Amino acid sequence: EAGVAQSPRYKIIEKRQSVAFWCNPISGHATLYWYQQILGQGPKLLIQFQNNGVVDDSQLPKDRFSAERLKGVDSTLKIQPAKLEDSAVYLCASSRGGGAGILSYEQYFGPGTRLTVT
Amino acid sequence: SQQGEEDPQALSIQEGENATMNCSYKTSINNLQWYRQNSGRGLVHLILIRSNEREKHSGRLRVTLDTSKKSSSLLITASRAADTASYFCATSRGGGGNKLTFGTGTQLKVEL
């Protein structure tokens, strides 16, 4: 099966500019996640969708970050305006979800978008 | 916030040796998962162990879980150069959301 697709792979912007990332999950996966991974750290969950509804966005800086998954398939994550500390790799992941047994818990990650804010 | 902390932060071994990484976490969990991350293949799921399991095997991987100590270990036997990567444990409280909280990672280098 095709994996999780993300674009762009790399992005360099100046602080206070805006940026958007796109993710297309594995076909049929109900749950979609956006993570932020700062260099040298583990991924941190920003937002989780179940179909097109938000399950958890407790760690999303809502004053500057927004995300949507309008049709319950692909998703976009936006940062506006960007700060220097937003420099990180943004990972999208998907899982079967829906309580389909233990297999629903495995998450499949895309290649990520490396964002550099100067 | 980071739930788990891996130990050691970095590990260097020779090909053919075994590698052991440890993970400690703070709150009760439904399951614990190990992931590998390298530049070539990104972040990949390795193995999942449920809170009512104590040990699990998958190929050259062996995972143990001690919920009383809130700790887990990942053993890679007969390591290969291709095992060079960062390894992360991630905990989940389960439920419909399955939110994962990742640890800080162990950087493993396997030398020829």
Interface residues (C-beta under 8 A of the other chain):
Chain A: T31 Y33 Q41 G42 P43 K44 L45 Q48 Q50 V55 D56 L91 A93 S95 G97 G98 G99 I102 S104 Y105 E106 Q107 Y108 F109 G110 P111 G112
Chain B: Q2 G4 N31 Q33 Y35 G42 L43 V44 H45 L48 R50 F88 A90 S92 G94 G96 G97 N98 K99 L100 T101 F102 G103 T104 G105
